[in-house]
Amino acid sequence: MSDNEHSIYQWFASHMEHTAEAASTVAPAIEDVADACVGSLLQDGKIIACANGNANVLTQYLCTALLARLVQERPALPAINLGADATTYSAICRDNRFNDTFSRQVQAIGKPGDLLVVVVDDGHKANLIQAIQAAHDREMRVVVLSAKARSDITSLMHPEDIELALNDLPAPEATPLLMVIINAICDMIDRKLFGG
């Protein structure tokens, strides 16, 4: 086996190991997250999501699966990815207010009964922390999907909030697992709301 083949094999082996570990540790939290989403949607609330960097792909995927569909055909579910609007994002950043990028939007469109979903893979978190604080100010519940078992975000969580955390994985290893978790959450939301 060449060095390149060995490196590729290691990526797959590592992914399978992390997947097995995550399946045994985060499965109960997946249902809790799905229940939080369903509770918000049944109260005429919406899902508001945000993340930084590459994790924004995950929040966009979540919102797309809710707005369009995951597998089964069903009515659209209200979901907004705050990182999808590049114009608004850059306008807030232009004024050197990067930390307000998400909180300002939560203050504008969030309402009691809405649910904020924050995906944290690594790196800068100040704007995510401010988004969580803004959600609490608006009487919203918060769900955090995190690559790290404990972070400075953990201390912000209220008793009704949910933190689903992987076991301190680097972002490139956490991303595919977070995608699987989001698929499982969306599938469970569909089952709880529409059967199947």
Sequence and secondary structure as in RCSB ss.txt:
>XXXX:A:sequence
MSDNEHSIYQWFASHMEHTAEAASTVAPAIEDVADACVGSLLQDGKIIACANGNANVLTQYLCTALLARLVQERP
ALPAINLGADATTYSAICRDNRFNDTFSRQVQAIGKPGDLLVVVVDDGHKANLIQAIQAAHDREMRVVVLSAKAR
SDITSLMHPEDIELALNDLPAPEATPLLMVIINAICDMIDRKLFGG
>XXXX:A:secstr
  HHHHHHHHHHHHHHHHHHHHHHHHHHHHHHHHHHHHHHHHTT  EEEEE GGGHHHHHHHHHHHHS SSS   
   EEETTS HHHHHHHHHTT GGGTTHHHHHHH  TT EEEEEE SS  HHHHHHHHHHHHTT EEEEEESSSS
 TTGGG  TT EEEE SS  HHHHHHHHHHHHHHHHHHHHHHHH  
